Amino acid sequence: MGAFLIAAKTGAPLVPIAIRGSRSILRGDDWFPRRGAIWVTLFPPIHAEGVDWTVAIKLRDRAPRKSPFGLRRTRQDRRKAG
């Protein structure tokens, strides 16, 4: 919630991103990255309409829940899945 709250309090736009492929580059407890490709997708900015906690929650709800690759799962999605 930190980024959403900062965006709400400062009025700065929030730019959601999706990162794909990073797990194959830096696995588990490895200290050194492996060679490979990472894809980064930037989504359109989301602008805050206020400066309080409820605005931060609205920003969170407006942010994309899935990447264009369909691989990202949010904590809320994992809870629903059990």
Residue pairs with C-beta under 8 A, 6 or more apart in sequence:
1 56
1 57
1 60
3 14
4 14
4 56
4 57
4 59
4 60
4 63
5 53
5 56
6 12
7 13
7 14
7 46
7 48
7 56
7 59
8 48
8 50
8 51
8 52
8 53
8 55
8 56
8 59
9 51
9 56
11 48
11 51
12 48
13 45
13 46
13 47
13 48
14 45
14 46
14 47
14 48
14 59
14 63
15 42
15 43
15 44
15 45
15 46
16 42
16 43
16 46
16 63
16 64
17 40
17 41
17 42
17 43
18 40
18 41
18 43
18 64
18 67
18 68
18 69
18 72
19 38
19 39
19 40
20 38
20 39
20 40
20 41
20 67
20 69
20 71
21 36
21 37
21 38
21 39
22 38
24 34
24 36
25 33
25 34
25 35
25 36
25 38
26 33
26 34
27 34
39 69
41 67
41 68
41 69
43 63
43 64
46 59
46 62
46 63
48 55
48 56
48 59
49 55
49 58
65 72
65 74
65 77
66 72
66 73
73 81
